[in-house]
Amino acid sequence: MKTINLFIIVLFNFIGGLLSYAWCYRLFIRKYSTPELYYLVFYGVCYFCLILISIWILNKIKKTFGLISIGAIIGIVITFISWIVAHFILGIYQGLALNIEVFFGYLFITSLMTLNFIIYPVTLLCCHYLFLWIEKMAKNRNV
């Protein structure tokens, strides 16, 4: 059962990552001809972190409202964290000081750009309800 749950988490996060990347590609990469490698590194880091966080969240939180609220907050924050990590990986970061006003502005823009604040809570809910459905089917089979 644990292997199936892990597969479901990875599958739904992969689908969410593809949806978010397709949205971002349509809006920015194709329009402004920015290097696609930057976005691939960004999404790789972002969704690797989201998969790890999903495993923990889905084991701890069982209520729907909790999953939605925590998922939206993490979807926003993880976008910014992965942006910083991507800059370190690509060597773009040149020791610039982080201005707090720019921080919140960029956090808002990147979360709107990637739609993680919508996609990640939906991913958590899909995983949660699929787990419940699998448990229900397993109980019906054993009865």
N, C-alpha and C positions, 0 to 999 in steps of 0.2 A: 504494500500500500504506500509506503514512503517513497518508493521509486516512481510510482505512478504520479504521486503528488509533485515530486520534483520535476518530472517531465512536463506536467501541466503548467507549473510555474514558469519554466524555461520557454515553453511553447507560447504562452500568452504574452510574456515579456518580449519575445521575438516578434510576435505579431504587432504589439504596441510600438516597438522600435521601428518596424517597417512603416507603420502608419505615420508616425511622427517624422521619420526621415522623408517619406514621400511628400508630406505637407511642407517641410522645410525646403526640399529640393524644388518643388513647384514654385515656392515664393522667392527663394533667394539664390540658390545655386545656378539654376538655369537662367534666371533673369539678369544676374550680375556677373556671371561667369567666374565665380569664386572657386578656388581649388577644392575639389571634392575630397581630397585627403583630409583636410581639416575637419570636415563634417563627419567623415567615417571614424576618425579618432575620437571625436566628440561623442558620437552615438555609441561607440564601442565602450568607452569608459562609463558613460551615463547608464546604459542598460546592463552592464556588468554589475554596477553598484545596485541598481534597482532589483536585479535578480537576488542578490545576497540579502537585501533588505526585505524583499517579499517573503523569503523563507522564514525570517524571524517574525515579521508582522502577522503572517497567516497562522503561525503557531500560537501567538499571544492574544490577538484581538479576534473576537468572534462576532461582534455586533456590526451590523451593516453601517450605521452612522459613524462608528469609530473607524471602519475601513475607509469610508469616503473622506472623512476629515483628515486623517493621518496621511492617506494617499495623496490628497491635494497639496498638503504642506510639503511632503517629501518630494512630490513631482516638481514643485517650484524650487526648493532648495537644492536638490540633486542636479538640476540644470546648471546652477551657478558653480557648484563644486566641480562638476565635470568640465566646465569651461576653464577653470583655473588649472586643473590637471592637464587638459589638452594643451594649454599654453606652455606648461613646463615640458611636456613630452616633445612638442614641436620646436621648442627653443625660441618662441616668440617673446616670452616674458623677459624684459630687459631691466628688471629691478625697479619698475615704476611703483610708486606708492599708491595704495588703494584708497581712493577718495570715497568716503561713505555716501555722498550724494550720488556719485556715479555708480556705486555698488547697487543701490536700490533701483535706480533707473535701468541699469543693465539687467538686473534680476527680473524686473517686470517685462522688459523687452524679450529676453531669451525665453522666459516661460511662455509668453504669447507666441513666440516664434516656433517653439517645439511642440506646444500643446500638451506637454507632460502633465500639467496640472489637471487635465481632463482624462488623458489616456491612462495614466497610472492608476487612479482610483477605479476606473472601469476594469482595468486588468485585475486588480485585487478582487473586485466583486465577482468577476467571471471565475477566477480561481476558487474563491470561497464557495460559490454556489455549485460549481462542478464537483468540489470535494464533498459537499453535502449530498449531492445526487449520487455520487459513487458509493458513499457510505449507506445511503438508503437502498440502493440496488444490491449491495453486498448483504445487508440485513434481510432483505426480501428473499434472496437466494438461499440463505442459511435457514430460514423458517420453514 
